[in-house]
Amino acid sequence: MYSVLMVLCRVHQSSRKAPATREKVAVVDKANWQEKPYFRWLTLFITSGTLLCCALPIVLVTMGFGAAVASMNVNNPGLAVLAEYKIWTLGLSALLLAFLAWVIWRPNQVCPVSSELATYCQNAKRWNQRVFWISVVIWSMGFFFSVLLLPLRQFFNV
């Protein structure tokens, strides 16, 4: 979702500009590698590993869909690998989330001067922040249930 909004904002911006201005935008886009849409899609897919290995199974089991989790693990053997290396999966996704936080809140971000484009840019920034915080909540759930819950239960003898 984060990537889709930024791509739409970028396409809308480039379709409204004059041809001479488009060339300047293309030069600036090559310099800003973090603005590339494929980079956002890549980080989205890598961080979704946390959802698949840790948070989604816990939520499904909590809701009473344990058989669905069992069939997911049988039909998708890659999920067992993600669960086996959950520390590495969670660590990589935490680093990517930290990097995305820098991309979202990095200094010297400027929206276009045009009021219509500035509105689109501000809306995209708001949605980026919302999706980021939802991702952080999902990551936190996965981290708590897959790493912290068992040691806490053993510590409190529950």
FILUM-316562 format. One line per 10 residues: number of its first residue (from 0); their letters; for each residue x, y, z of C-alpha. Coordinates in steps of 0.05 Angstrom, whole numbers, plus 5000, padded with zeros to 4 digits. Layout:
<sites>
NUM	A	X/Y/Z  ...
</sites>
This chain:
<sites>
0	MYSVLMVLCR	5000/5000/5000  5057/5047/5017  5089/5035/4950  5025/5041/4911  5010/5109/4940  5080/5135/4926  5078/5108/4854  5011/5140/4842  5036/5205/4870  5099/5202/4827
10	VHQSSRKAPA	5059/5184/4764  5010/5240/4777  5067/5289/4788  5103/5270/4724  5040/5272/4682  5026/5344/4702  5094/5373/4689  5121/5404/4625  5170/5362/4584  5230/5404/4605
20	TREKVAVVDK	5211/5395/4678  5203/5319/4668  5276/5314/4649  5295/5349/4713  5251/5303/4753  5283/5242/4720  5352/5268/4739  5330/5279/4811  5297/5210/4813  5362/5176/4793
30	ANWQEKPYFR	5397/5211/4849  5344/5192/4901  5350/5116/4900  5304/5109/4960  5247/5138/4918  5248/5080/4869  5183/5040/4869  5218/4973/4862  5256/4987/4927  5191/4998/4964
40	WLTLFITSGT	5160/4934/4937  5223/4896/4956  5220/4920/5028  5146/4907/5031  5155/4834/5010  5215/4823/5056  5180/4851/5117  5118/4810/5103  5159/4749/5123  5149/4770/5195
50	LLCCALPIVL	5074/4769/5185  5077/4700/5154  5123/4667/5203  5103/4697/5269  5042/4742/5274  4992/4709/5227  4996/4639/5258  4988/4667/5328  4927/4708/5308  4895/4649/5272
60	VTMGFGAAVA	4906/4601/5330  4879/4653/5379  4816/4659/5337  4808/4583/5337  4835/4568/5267  4890/4520/5288  4873/4472/5232  4884/4528/5182  4954/4541/5211  4970/4467/5207
70	SMNVNNPGLA	4948/4462/5134  4987/4525/5118  5050/4494/5146  5039/4429/5108  5023/4462/5042  5078/4516/5047  5142/4485/5072  5177/4553/5066  5138/4576/5127  5173/4524/5170
80	VLAEYKIWTL	5240/4552/5148  5218/4623/5166  5194/4599/5234  5260/4561/5245  5301/4623/5232  5252/4671/5265  5307/4711/5300  5339/4726/5233  5272/4740/5200  5251/4787/5256
90	GLSALLLAFL	5319/4821/5258  5320/4834/5182  5249/4860/5183  5265/4905/5242  5324/4934/5204  5281/4945/5143  5227/4978/5185  5279/5024/5215  5304/5041/5145  5232/5054/5122
100	AWVIWRPNQV	5223/5100/5182  5283/5139/5158  5254/5141/5087  5188/5167/5113  5215/5218/5163  5282/5236/5131  5301/5309/5131  5295/5355/5071  5232/5325/5042  5196/5375/4998
110	CPVSSELATY	5127/5370/4968  5112/5404/4902  5094/5477/4901  5028/5466/4864  4970/5463/4913  4938/5402/4880  5003/5363/4878  5020/5385/4949  4954/5357/4972  4969/5290/4938
120	CQNAKRWNQR	5038/5290/4969  5013/5304/5039  4959/5250/5032  5012/5200/5009  5056/5219/5069  4998/5209/5117  4982/5140/5087  5055/5121/5089  5057/5137/5163  4994/5098/5177
130	VFWISVVIWS	5017/5036/5140  5085/5041/5174  5054/5042/5244  5008/4984/5226  5070/4946/5204  5105/4963/5269  5046/4936/5309  5046/4872/5268  5121/4865/5278  5114/4877/5353
140	MGFFFSVLLL	5060/4823/5358  5104/4774/5321  5164/4790/5364  5125/4785/5429  5091/4719/5414  5149/4684/5380  5208/4709/5424  5184/4739/5490  5122/4700/5510  5155/4633/5527
150	PLRQFFNV	5211/4663/5571  5159/4706/5606  5115/4646/5620  5174/4607/5646  5196/4665/5690  5127/4673/5721  5114/4597/5724  5049/4603/5685
</sites>
